[in-house]
Structure formats: C-alpha cells, structure tokens
C-alpha cells in the first residue's frame, strides 16, 4: 500500500562538505495495508526524517514515495493530509490553543473536504458525534467541548490530537470515487467502473427499501426514522468499501512527553483505534518495551539505514536485551568503518 523506493535525504548541502549529513541513505521499505509498525533507532538515525518524507513535510533528494503504486513524491503535505494523520511528541503541536475542543475537532473533520470559507458552525449531529468519540478516551473530554484547548493538560491535548489525526472527514461520494480511482490497486478506469457498479446496485436497493417503507401502514414519524436508518446503512456500506481518508497514521514519539500513567492510557487508546479502523500505522518510540509490546512489525534504523526488519514470531521472540545488543553491535561496526 505504501512504499519508499530508494530514498536518500541529505542536510546541510549548502555548507562545507564535512558539514553534510545523510539522514537516509538509499532506503527502501514496503508497508502493507493495515500493518502496525514500531520504529526504533538512536538520535539522527533517520526515523523522523522517514515520517517527514512520508507525510510530505520533506521531499527526498532521490527516490520515490508511492501510495497504492501511485507516485506521490511531489504531492504537497496539504494534499496528503486527507490520507495521513500525524501526532508529534510535543502535545502543543497539532491543536490550536486559543480555540475550543469542538472547534479543533471541526477543523480536523472537514480537512480535505470541500466547504465554504464563509460558513462556520457546528450542528447538533456534529456535537453528538464528537462527544461519542471523546468518551472512548475516558478523560472527561466529552463534557469539555467548549473549553479552550490551551488550559488542558498535556495528556488531554495529546489524546485530542490523536483523535483529530485518526478522524475520518466523511468525504463526498464524488471525492471517494476520485480517490479510489487514484489510489486503488487497479487502473483508474476499472476502479471507477467498480465504484459506479457497486454504488448503483446499492442505490437501487435503497430506493426499493424506501419505496416499501413509504407504502407501509406505519405512522409518519416511524417512516421517517426507518428511512433515515436505511439511508445511514447505505452510506456506511459505501464508506466501508471506498473511503480511503486517514488510512495511514504517523506517530512520532507521541507519548514521550507524557507521564507514565497517561502515556500508557494514550498507547492503549492508540492500539484500540488502530485495530478498530485497520489503520496502517508507523510509530516511533524510544521505549524498547513498547516497541516489542505493540505492533505487528519492528524496524530499527541506524545512521540512515534499516538494520532490522522483523515481524510475526521473529518479532515475538525478541527481548529488550536483544535490541540493546543490536544497537551496541551497530555502533561498534560504524566505529570500525
């Protein structure tokens, strides 16, 4: 689903040759849909640079970034925002301090979705949706929708940022068709045909169900409720099959600045959200225990190279002592060279 192909990124290219630093050196990586990858490595090993290149915050000097075999190397960070969610180490990043919780959530909700710049406001439906989402965090945020984010604790802000990064923005059907054609695993014409065929079949079923409801002997309010329910079911079916928004989550040491208790809660919530939404996830961490406890696959960076890439039973057999030895061995080898 996501591929880095022969990525090289260097810094300080305008200074003296000895000041140049190679952050990534011809790195290639394939990430399958739904994989939860933990990433470890020392400072300057290339971890955050990798996430910056994936998100579009940096462009590689060489190589390509592909999403479902589509080259997005030159696609701006802004345009990638609908497909990538990101949470940073600093809880202050990712939210607007002077805005309320609900205002921050609304911004995340409409990101990448067409909307009028002159229309601002929250429907009761939005408010209930946000409250239900926040309840999962068990931090009381659902009762603080109108509170300014700036007065919240770091853990609360990071939990809010996590929700914003994983919240789907419910694109229009037209947008879903476009994106499925662009990022689908088949050619664009075939993807559009598949979308149109599925949509038409489900729409015909919906129309028949609505017709049956209208011809029933139920009272008016019951009919309205039943029609709303079948429309919601139709919408859910289409989105489950074709909504590609926020499919990839990038976590850059997102619990490092939190106290141990809050960090544990945010990690557990992260795992829950990732699993429930089948999100492809890359999580950088300096905590070896967390690197082993979470995710399906473990990658270790060292001096711009991937020196370990394991999953399944190979990952499960590793210990913290094993990882520390690998770090030491890599450092010794680098010194010898």
BALOBA-1460 file (C-alpha; in Angstrom, 3 decimals):
// residues 337
<rec num="1" residu="x" x="0.000" y="0.000" z="0.000"/>
<rec num="2" residu="x" x="2.790" y="2.439" z="0.961"/>
<rec num="3" residu="x" x="6.290" y="2.200" z="-0.455"/>
<rec num="4" residu="x" x="9.530" y="4.110" z="-0.082"/>
<rec num="5" residu="x" x="11.742" y="3.356" z="-3.046"/>
<rec num="6" residu="x" x="15.479" y="4.152" z="-2.880"/>
<rec num="7" residu="x" x="15.010" y="7.214" z="-0.685"/>
<rec num="8" residu="x" x="18.030" y="9.410" z="0.017"/>
<rec num="9" residu="x" x="17.874" y="12.607" z="2.042"/>
<rec num="10" residu="x" x="20.818" y="14.838" z="2.957"/>
<rec num="11" residu="x" x="21.046" y="18.017" z="5.006"/>
<rec num="12" residu="x" x="23.464" y="20.983" z="5.134"/>
<rec num="13" residu="x" x="24.172" y="20.698" z="1.400"/>
<rec num="14" residu="x" x="24.925" y="24.409" z="1.056"/>
<rec num="15" residu="x" x="27.790" y="24.372" z="3.573"/>
<rec num="16" residu="x" x="31.169" y="22.677" z="3.611"/>
<rec num="17" residu="x" x="31.396" y="19.067" z="2.527"/>
<rec num="18" residu="x" x="32.283" y="17.936" z="6.033"/>
<rec num="19" residu="x" x="29.059" y="19.522" z="7.368"/>
<rec num="20" residu="x" x="26.824" y="17.401" z="5.119"/>
<rec num="21" residu="x" x="24.686" y="14.831" z="6.909"/>
<rec num="22" residu="x" x="22.988" y="11.878" z="5.246"/>
<rec num="23" residu="x" x="19.752" y="11.242" z="7.130"/>
<rec num="24" residu="x" x="18.566" y="8.449" z="4.814"/>
<rec num="25" residu="x" x="20.839" y="6.510" z="2.503"/>
<rec num="26" residu="x" x="19.039" y="4.694" z="-0.329"/>
<rec num="27" residu="x" x="16.290" y="3.374" z="1.955"/>
<rec num="28" residu="x" x="13.560" y="1.147" z="0.522"/>
<rec num="29" residu="x" x="10.554" y="-0.005" z="2.520"/>
<rec num="30" residu="x" x="7.234" y="-1.641" z="1.656"/>
<rec num="31" residu="x" x="4.342" y="-1.307" z="4.089"/>
<rec num="32" residu="x" x="1.214" y="-3.398" z="3.626"/>
<rec num="33" residu="x" x="-2.287" y="-2.081" z="4.321"/>
<rec num="34" residu="x" x="-3.220" y="-2.478" z="7.974"/>
<rec num="35" residu="x" x="0.301" y="-3.100" z="9.273"/>
<rec num="36" residu="x" x="1.186" y="-1.592" z="12.653"/>
<rec num="37" residu="x" x="4.937" y="-0.922" z="12.616"/>
<rec num="38" residu="x" x="7.019" y="0.219" z="15.574"/>
<rec num="39" residu="x" x="10.232" y="2.077" z="14.708"/>
<rec num="40" residu="x" x="13.311" y="2.384" z="16.923"/>
<rec num="41" residu="x" x="16.765" y="3.891" z="16.468"/>
<rec num="42" residu="x" x="19.175" y="6.367" z="18.009"/>
<rec num="43" residu="x" x="19.070" y="10.118" z="17.569"/>
<rec num="44" residu="x" x="19.841" y="11.055" z="13.970"/>
<rec num="45" residu="x" x="19.232" y="7.528" z="12.683"/>
<rec num="46" residu="x" x="16.587" y="8.626" z="10.162"/>
<rec num="47" residu="x" x="13.345" y="7.793" z="11.971"/>
<rec num="48" residu="x" x="11.665" y="11.207" z="11.960"/>
<rec num="49" residu="x" x="13.073" y="12.047" z="8.529"/>
<rec num="50" residu="x" x="11.279" y="8.962" z="7.211"/>
<rec num="51" residu="x" x="7.950" y="10.134" z="8.642"/>
<rec num="52" residu="x" x="8.547" y="13.650" z="7.302"/>
<rec num="53" residu="x" x="9.106" y="12.293" z="3.805"/>
<rec num="54" residu="x" x="6.028" y="10.067" z="4.003"/>
<rec num="55" residu="x" x="3.841" y="12.960" z="5.180"/>
<rec num="56" residu="x" x="5.226" y="15.372" z="2.598"/>
<rec num="57" residu="x" x="6.870" y="17.706" z="5.134"/>
<rec num="58" residu="x" x="10.186" y="16.911" z="3.388"/>
<rec num="59" residu="x" x="10.990" y="15.920" z="-0.176"/>
<rec num="60" residu="x" x="13.669" y="13.307" z="-0.791"/>
<rec num="61" residu="x" x="16.796" y="14.205" z="-2.747"/>
<rec num="62" residu="x" x="16.462" y="10.902" z="-4.548"/>
<rec num="63" residu="x" x="13.842" y="8.164" z="-4.702"/>
<rec num="64" residu="x" x="10.058" y="7.945" z="-4.706"/>
<rec num="65" residu="x" x="7.122" y="7.671" z="-2.323"/>
<rec num="66" residu="x" x="4.255" y="5.560" z="-3.645"/>
<rec num="67" residu="x" x="0.755" y="5.110" z="-2.270"/>
<rec num="68" residu="x" x="-1.006" y="2.110" z="-3.827"/>
<rec num="69" residu="x" x="1.555" y="2.284" z="-6.666"/>
<rec num="70" residu="x" x="0.745" y="5.956" z="-7.342"/>
<rec num="71" residu="x" x="3.775" y="8.277" z="-7.167"/>
<rec num="72" residu="x" x="3.014" y="10.958" z="-4.541"/>
<rec num="73" residu="x" x="6.616" y="12.157" z="-4.114"/>
<rec num="74" residu="x" x="5.721" y="15.672" z="-5.307"/>
<rec num="75" residu="x" x="2.234" y="15.783" z="-3.765"/>
<rec num="76" residu="x" x="2.131" y="18.591" z="-1.189"/>
<rec num="77" residu="x" x="1.793" y="17.945" z="2.530"/>
<rec num="78" residu="x" x="-1.541" y="19.779" z="2.462"/>
<rec num="79" residu="x" x="-2.977" y="17.488" z="-0.209"/>
<rec num="80" residu="x" x="-1.733" y="14.383" z="1.612"/>
<rec num="81" residu="x" x="-3.444" y="15.468" z="4.844"/>
<rec num="82" residu="x" x="-6.669" y="13.661" z="3.977"/>
<rec num="83" residu="x" x="-4.846" y="10.327" z="3.806"/>
<rec num="84" residu="x" x="-2.226" y="10.723" z="6.539"/>
<rec num="85" residu="x" x="-2.820" y="11.514" z="10.203"/>
<rec num="86" residu="x" x="0.148" y="12.531" z="12.365"/>
<rec num="87" residu="x" x="0.816" y="13.013" z="16.069"/>
<rec num="88" residu="x" x="4.071" y="14.568" z="17.312"/>
<rec num="89" residu="x" x="5.987" y="14.249" z="20.578"/>
<rec num="90" residu="x" x="5.031" y="17.748" z="21.732"/>
<rec num="91" residu="x" x="1.379" y="17.858" z="22.908"/>
<rec num="92" residu="x" x="1.299" y="21.544" z="21.954"/>
<rec num="93" residu="x" x="1.656" y="20.647" z="18.273"/>
<rec num="94" residu="x" x="-1.456" y="19.579" z="16.415"/>
<rec num="95" residu="x" x="-4.051" y="21.657" z="18.251"/>
<rec num="96" residu="x" x="-4.911" y="25.359" z="18.318"/>
<rec num="97" residu="x" x="-4.602" y="26.650" z="21.920"/>
<rec num="98" residu="x" x="-6.937" y="29.619" z="21.510"/>
<rec num="99" residu="x" x="-9.734" y="27.531" z="20.034"/>
<rec num="100" residu="x" x="-12.163" y="25.245" z="21.832"/>
<rec num="101" residu="x" x="-12.132" y="21.464" z="21.747"/>
<rec num="102" residu="x" x="-15.076" y="21.359" z="19.347"/>
<rec num="103" residu="x" x="-13.503" y="23.962" z="17.050"/>
<rec num="104" residu="x" x="-10.295" y="21.914" z="16.831"/>
<rec num="105" residu="x" x="-12.301" y="18.779" z="16.096"/>
<rec num="106" residu="x" x="-14.355" y="20.509" z="13.414"/>
<rec num="107" residu="x" x="-11.194" y="21.678" z="11.645"/>
<rec num="108" residu="x" x="-9.886" y="18.096" z="11.604"/>
<rec num="109" residu="x" x="-13.267" y="16.789" z="10.494"/>
<rec num="110" residu="x" x="-13.529" y="18.984" z="7.399"/>
<rec num="111" residu="x" x="-9.841" y="18.836" z="6.424"/>
<rec num="112" residu="x" x="-9.600" y="17.844" z="2.788"/>
<rec num="113" residu="x" x="-13.363" y="18.153" z="2.345"/>
<rec num="114" residu="x" x="-14.909" y="20.894" z="0.179"/>
<rec num="115" residu="x" x="-16.578" y="23.555" z="2.336"/>
<rec num="116" residu="x" x="-17.488" y="27.200" z="2.169"/>
<rec num="117" residu="x" x="-14.934" y="29.558" z="3.769"/>
<rec num="118" residu="x" x="-17.860" y="31.799" z="4.756"/>
<rec num="119" residu="x" x="-19.780" y="29.098" z="6.626"/>
<rec num="120" residu="x" x="-18.772" y="28.189" z="10.162"/>
<rec num="121" residu="x" x="-20.735" y="26.418" z="12.841"/>
<rec num="122" residu="x" x="-21.463" y="23.072" z="14.408"/>
<rec num="123" residu="x" x="-24.620" y="21.066" z="14.031"/>
<rec num="124" residu="x" x="-26.074" y="19.118" z="16.922"/>
<rec num="125" residu="x" x="-25.211" y="15.994" z="14.956"/>
<rec num="126" residu="x" x="-21.538" y="17.038" z="14.896"/>
<rec num="127" residu="x" x="-21.581" y="17.744" z="18.623"/>
<rec num="128" residu="x" x="-23.004" y="14.326" z="19.468"/>
<rec num="129" residu="x" x="-20.537" y="12.621" z="17.140"/>
<rec num="130" residu="x" x="-17.594" y="14.383" z="18.787"/>
<rec num="131" residu="x" x="-18.882" y="13.604" z="22.292"/>
<rec num="132" residu="x" x="-19.212" y="9.909" z="21.496"/>
<rec num="133" residu="x" x="-15.702" y="9.816" z="20.032"/>
<rec num="134" residu="x" x="-14.206" y="11.556" z="23.072"/>
<rec num="135" residu="x" x="-15.948" y="9.232" z="25.540"/>
<rec num="136" residu="x" x="-13.628" y="6.430" z="24.446"/>
<rec num="137" residu="x" x="-10.677" y="8.277" z="25.959"/>
<rec num="138" residu="x" x="-12.139" y="8.226" z="29.467"/>
<rec num="139" residu="x" x="-10.593" y="11.625" z="30.234"/>
<rec num="140" residu="x" x="-13.816" y="13.614" z="30.635"/>
<rec num="141" residu="x" x="-13.202" y="15.499" z="27.393"/>
<rec num="142" residu="x" x="-16.729" y="14.842" z="26.148"/>
<rec num="143" residu="x" x="-18.001" y="17.300" z="28.784"/>
<rec num="144" residu="x" x="-15.472" y="20.000" z="27.833"/>
<rec num="145" residu="x" x="-16.298" y="20.614" z="24.185"/>
<rec num="146" residu="x" x="-16.475" y="24.390" z="24.629"/>
<rec num="147" residu="x" x="-13.303" y="24.693" z="26.726"/>
<rec num="148" residu="x" x="-10.187" y="26.301" z="25.268"/>
<rec num="149" residu="x" x="-7.556" y="23.700" z="24.448"/>
<rec num="150" residu="x" x="-4.802" y="25.890" z="25.920"/>
<rec num="151" residu="x" x="-5.930" y="25.202" z="29.502"/>
<rec num="152" residu="x" x="-5.896" y="21.415" z="29.116"/>
<rec num="153" residu="x" x="-3.178" y="19.084" z="30.387"/>
<rec num="154" residu="x" x="-0.566" y="17.631" z="28.049"/>
<rec num="155" residu="x" x="-2.192" y="14.206" z="28.178"/>
<rec num="156" residu="x" x="-5.605" y="15.595" z="27.335"/>
<rec num="157" residu="x" x="-4.182" y="17.587" z="24.435"/>
<rec num="158" residu="x" x="-2.325" y="14.560" z="23.101"/>
<rec num="159" residu="x" x="-5.467" y="12.431" z="23.337"/>
<rec num="160" residu="x" x="-7.349" y="15.137" z="21.430"/>
<rec num="161" residu="x" x="-4.590" y="15.303" z="18.803"/>
<rec num="162" residu="x" x="-4.738" y="11.512" z="18.411"/>
<rec num="163" residu="x" x="-8.471" y="11.672" z="17.785"/>
<rec num="164" residu="x" x="-8.014" y="14.524" z="15.289"/>
<rec num="165" residu="x" x="-5.303" y="12.574" z="13.454"/>
<rec num="166" residu="x" x="-7.468" y="9.479" z="13.087"/>
<rec num="167" residu="x" x="-10.837" y="11.115" z="12.492"/>
<rec num="168" residu="x" x="-12.299" y="10.414" z="9.098"/>
<rec num="169" residu="x" x="-13.572" y="13.503" z="7.347"/>
<rec num="170" residu="x" x="-16.511" y="11.831" z="5.578"/>
<rec num="171" residu="x" x="-15.711" y="12.920" z="2.022"/>
<rec num="172" residu="x" x="-18.446" y="13.199" z="-0.563"/>
<rec num="173" residu="x" x="-19.193" y="10.217" z="-2.826"/>
<rec num="174" residu="x" x="-17.590" y="12.142" z="-5.690"/>
<rec num="175" residu="x" x="-14.373" y="12.512" z="-3.676"/>
<rec num="176" residu="x" x="-14.412" y="8.823" z="-2.721"/>
<rec num="177" residu="x" x="-14.789" y="7.824" z="-6.378"/>
<rec num="178" residu="x" x="-11.911" y="10.107" z="-7.358"/>
<rec num="179" residu="x" x="-9.600" y="8.852" z="-4.614"/>
<rec num="180" residu="x" x="-10.466" y="5.191" z="-5.126"/>
<rec num="181" residu="x" x="-9.552" y="5.613" z="-8.787"/>
<rec num="182" residu="x" x="-6.333" y="7.448" z="-7.938"/>
<rec num="183" residu="x" x="-5.102" y="5.246" z="-5.099"/>
<rec num="184" residu="x" x="-6.906" y="1.979" z="-5.791"/>
<rec num="185" residu="x" x="-4.965" y="-1.160" z="-6.598"/>
<rec num="186" residu="x" x="-6.293" y="-1.378" z="-10.172"/>
<rec num="187" residu="x" x="-6.217" y="1.031" z="-13.118"/>
<rec num="188" residu="x" x="-8.353" y="4.138" z="-12.842"/>
<rec num="189" residu="x" x="-10.973" y="3.180" z="-15.420"/>
<rec num="190" residu="x" x="-11.564" y="-0.179" z="-13.746"/>
<rec num="191" residu="x" x="-11.695" y="1.447" z="-10.312"/>
<rec num="192" residu="x" x="-14.339" y="3.935" z="-11.455"/>
<rec num="193" residu="x" x="-16.337" y="1.132" z="-13.041"/>
<rec num="194" residu="x" x="-16.250" y="-0.836" z="-9.796"/>
<rec num="195" residu="x" x="-17.336" y="2.189" z="-7.783"/>
<rec num="196" residu="x" x="-20.180" y="3.045" z="-10.180"/>
<rec num="197" residu="x" x="-21.413" y="-0.544" z="-10.332"/>
<rec num="198" residu="x" x="-21.414" y="-1.030" z="-6.559"/>
<rec num="199" residu="x" x="-22.935" y="2.393" z="-5.917"/>
<rec num="200" residu="x" x="-25.700" y="1.824" z="-8.494"/>
<rec num="201" residu="x" x="-26.613" y="-1.599" z="-7.093"/>
<rec num="202" residu="x" x="-26.766" y="-0.331" z="-3.519"/>
<rec num="203" residu="x" x="-28.693" y="2.794" z="-4.560"/>
<rec num="204" residu="x" x="-31.312" y="0.673" z="-6.317"/>
<rec num="205" residu="x" x="-31.665" y="-1.439" z="-3.178"/>
<rec num="206" residu="x" x="-32.011" y="1.734" z="-1.123"/>
<rec num="207" residu="x" x="-34.696" y="3.138" z="-3.404"/>
<rec num="208" residu="x" x="-36.679" y="-0.109" z="-3.183"/>
<rec num="209" residu="x" x="-36.450" y="-0.150" z="0.611"/>
<rec num="210" residu="x" x="-37.569" y="3.484" z="0.836"/>
<rec num="211" residu="x" x="-40.480" y="2.758" z="-1.512"/>
<rec num="212" residu="x" x="-41.541" y="-0.172" z="0.668"/>
<rec num="213" residu="x" x="-41.358" y="1.964" z="3.810"/>
<rec num="214" residu="x" x="-43.419" y="4.755" z="2.236"/>
<rec num="215" residu="x" x="-46.103" y="2.281" z="1.171"/>
<rec num="216" residu="x" x="-46.288" y="0.718" z="4.629"/>
<rec num="217" residu="x" x="-49.069" y="1.418" z="7.148"/>
<rec num="218" residu="x" x="-46.671" y="2.868" z="9.719"/>
<rec num="219" residu="x" x="-47.205" y="6.373" z="11.069"/>
<rec num="220" residu="x" x="-45.287" y="9.316" z="9.567"/>
<rec num="221" residu="x" x="-42.637" y="9.564" z="12.277"/>
<rec num="222" residu="x" x="-41.898" y="5.846" z="12.145"/>
<rec num="223" residu="x" x="-41.480" y="6.066" z="8.380"/>
<rec num="224" residu="x" x="-39.061" y="8.977" z="8.771"/>
<rec num="225" residu="x" x="-36.999" y="7.039" z="11.301"/>
<rec num="226" residu="x" x="-36.899" y="3.921" z="9.136"/>
<rec num="227" residu="x" x="-35.926" y="5.905" z="6.031"/>
<rec num="228" residu="x" x="-33.126" y="7.604" z="7.948"/>
<rec num="229" residu="x" x="-31.886" y="4.229" z="9.170"/>
<rec num="230" residu="x" x="-31.727" y="2.660" z="5.697"/>
<rec num="231" residu="x" x="-30.007" y="5.780" z="4.309"/>
<rec num="232" residu="x" x="-27.414" y="5.573" z="7.086"/>
<rec num="233" residu="x" x="-26.871" y="1.879" z="6.326"/>
<rec num="234" residu="x" x="-26.390" y="2.695" z="2.640"/>
<rec num="235" residu="x" x="-23.885" y="5.432" z="3.485"/>
<rec num="236" residu="x" x="-21.948" y="3.120" z="5.830"/>
<rec num="237" residu="x" x="-21.694" y="0.443" z="3.120"/>
<rec num="238" residu="x" x="-20.268" y="2.868" z="0.575"/>
<rec num="239" residu="x" x="-17.761" y="4.326" z="3.042"/>
<rec num="240" residu="x" x="-16.644" y="0.942" z="4.330"/>
<rec num="241" residu="x" x="-15.677" y="-0.074" z="0.817"/>
<rec num="242" residu="x" x="-14.357" y="3.148" z="-0.731"/>
<rec num="243" residu="x" x="-13.403" y="5.707" z="1.939"/>
<rec num="244" residu="x" x="-9.601" y="5.986" z="1.843"/>
<rec num="245" residu="x" x="-9.246" y="9.016" z="4.133"/>
<rec num="246" residu="x" x="-6.938" y="8.773" z="7.137"/>
<rec num="247" residu="x" x="-5.778" y="5.303" z="6.238"/>
<rec num="248" residu="x" x="-2.206" y="5.887" z="7.455"/>
<rec num="249" residu="x" x="-1.227" y="7.075" z="10.931"/>
<rec num="250" residu="x" x="2.223" y="8.501" z="11.712"/>
<rec num="251" residu="x" x="3.183" y="8.657" z="15.394"/>
<rec num="252" residu="x" x="6.430" y="10.459" z="16.201"/>
<rec num="253" residu="x" x="7.184" y="9.557" z="19.851"/>
<rec num="254" residu="x" x="3.671" y="10.701" z="20.694"/>
<rec num="255" residu="x" x="3.804" y="9.565" z="24.343"/>
<rec num="256" residu="x" x="7.377" y="10.656" z="25.169"/>
<rec num="257" residu="x" x="6.338" y="13.925" z="26.851"/>
<rec num="258" residu="x" x="3.587" y="12.368" z="28.987"/>
<rec num="259" residu="x" x="3.723" y="10.977" z="32.499"/>
<rec num="260" residu="x" x="3.869" y="7.130" z="32.638"/>
<rec num="261" residu="x" x="0.196" y="6.648" z="33.575"/>
<rec num="262" residu="x" x="-1.121" y="8.973" z="30.857"/>
<rec num="263" residu="x" x="1.353" y="7.586" z="28.325"/>
<rec num="264" residu="x" x="0.062" y="4.070" z="28.983"/>
<rec num="265" residu="x" x="-3.541" y="5.189" z="28.523"/>
<rec num="266" residu="x" x="-2.734" y="7.011" z="25.258"/>
<rec num="267" residu="x" x="-0.833" y="3.952" z="23.973"/>
<rec num="268" residu="x" x="-3.746" y="1.660" z="24.776"/>
<rec num="269" residu="x" x="-6.132" y="4.044" z="23.030"/>
<rec num="270" residu="x" x="-3.771" y="4.216" z="20.073"/>
<rec num="271" residu="x" x="-3.770" y="0.445" z="19.774"/>
<rec num="272" residu="x" x="-7.561" y="0.319" z="20.061"/>
<rec num="273" residu="x" x="-8.124" y="2.980" z="17.386"/>
<rec num="274" residu="x" x="-5.564" y="1.425" z="15.047"/>
<rec num="275" residu="x" x="-7.091" y="-2.045" z="15.356"/>
<rec num="276" residu="x" x="-10.720" y="-0.917" z="15.106"/>
<rec num="277" residu="x" x="-10.047" y="1.164" z="11.987"/>
<rec num="278" residu="x" x="-7.496" y="-1.221" z="10.418"/>
<rec num="279" residu="x" x="-5.155" y="1.746" z="10.037"/>
<rec num="280" residu="x" x="-1.692" y="1.371" z="8.582"/>
<rec num="281" residu="x" x="0.486" y="2.780" z="11.374"/>
<rec num="282" residu="x" x="4.128" y="3.744" z="11.883"/>
<rec num="283" residu="x" x="5.016" y="4.516" z="15.496"/>
<rec num="284" residu="x" x="8.426" y="5.860" z="16.507"/>
<rec num="285" residu="x" x="9.365" y="5.116" z="20.095"/>
<rec num="286" residu="x" x="12.465" y="5.109" z="22.280"/>
<rec num="287" residu="x" x="10.820" y="2.690" z="24.692"/>
<rec num="288" residu="x" x="12.084" y="-0.792" z="23.831"/>
<rec num="289" residu="x" x="9.302" y="-2.493" z="25.813"/>
<rec num="290" residu="x" x="6.629" y="-0.584" z="23.890"/>
<rec num="291" residu="x" x="8.365" y="-1.360" z="20.602"/>
<rec num="292" residu="x" x="8.062" y="-5.064" z="21.384"/>
<rec num="293" residu="x" x="4.619" y="-4.968" z="23.013"/>
<rec num="294" residu="x" x="2.821" y="-3.061" z="20.271"/>
<rec num="295" residu="x" x="2.540" y="-3.551" z="16.542"/>
<rec num="296" residu="x" x="2.970" y="-6.423" z="14.110"/>
<rec num="297" residu="x" x="6.372" y="-5.439" z="12.764"/>
<rec num="298" residu="x" x="9.523" y="-3.852" z="14.186"/>
<rec num="299" residu="x" x="12.054" y="-1.756" z="12.250"/>
<rec num="300" residu="x" x="15.376" y="-0.474" z="13.572"/>
<rec num="301" residu="x" x="17.204" y="2.451" z="11.945"/>
<rec num="302" residu="x" x="20.906" y="3.210" z="12.291"/>
<rec num="303" residu="x" x="22.774" y="6.033" z="10.537"/>
<rec num="304" residu="x" x="20.234" y="6.328" z="7.738"/>
<rec num="305" residu="x" x="19.869" y="2.595" z="7.103"/>
<rec num="306" residu="x" x="17.326" y="-0.053" z="8.135"/>
<rec num="307" residu="x" x="19.345" y="-2.678" z="10.015"/>
<rec num="308" residu="x" x="16.445" y="-4.745" z="11.394"/>
<rec num="309" residu="x" x="13.020" y="-5.535" z="9.957"/>
<rec num="310" residu="x" x="11.112" y="-8.339" z="11.700"/>
<rec num="311" residu="x" x="7.515" y="-9.397" z="12.241"/>
<rec num="312" residu="x" x="5.435" y="-12.323" z="13.449"/>
<rec num="313" residu="x" x="7.193" y="-14.931" z="15.542"/>
<rec num="314" residu="x" x="10.592" y="-13.421" z="14.805"/>
<rec num="315" residu="x" x="9.435" y="-10.202" z="16.484"/>
<rec num="316" residu="x" x="7.733" y="-12.031" z="19.347"/>
<rec num="317" residu="x" x="10.940" y="-13.863" z="20.238"/>
<rec num="318" residu="x" x="12.943" y="-10.660" z="20.653"/>
<rec num="319" residu="x" x="13.750" y="-9.205" z="24.073"/>
<rec num="320" residu="x" x="14.863" y="-5.752" z="25.198"/>
<rec num="321" residu="x" x="18.338" y="-7.219" z="25.764"/>
<rec num="322" residu="x" x="18.397" y="-8.403" z="22.138"/>
<rec num="323" residu="x" x="17.570" y="-4.912" z="20.868"/>
<rec num="324" residu="x" x="20.177" y="-3.230" z="23.068"/>
<rec num="325" residu="x" x="22.829" y="-5.660" z="21.824"/>
<rec num="326" residu="x" x="21.889" y="-4.854" z="18.223"/>
<rec num="327" residu="x" x="22.337" y="-1.140" z="18.972"/>
<rec num="328" residu="x" x="25.744" y="-1.789" z="20.518"/>
<rec num="329" residu="x" x="26.857" y="-4.014" z="17.636"/>
<rec num="330" residu="x" x="25.750" y="-1.415" z="15.070"/>
<rec num="331" residu="x" x="27.670" y="1.339" z="16.900"/>
<rec num="332" residu="x" x="30.834" y="-0.774" z="17.095"/>
<rec num="333" residu="x" x="30.612" y="-1.658" z="13.410"/>
<rec num="334" residu="x" x="30.180" y="2.021" z="12.485"/>
<rec num="335" residu="x" x="33.245" y="2.972" z="14.565"/>
<rec num="336" residu="x" x="35.348" y="0.298" z="12.879"/>
<rec num="337" residu="x" x="34.359" y="1.541" z="9.440"/>
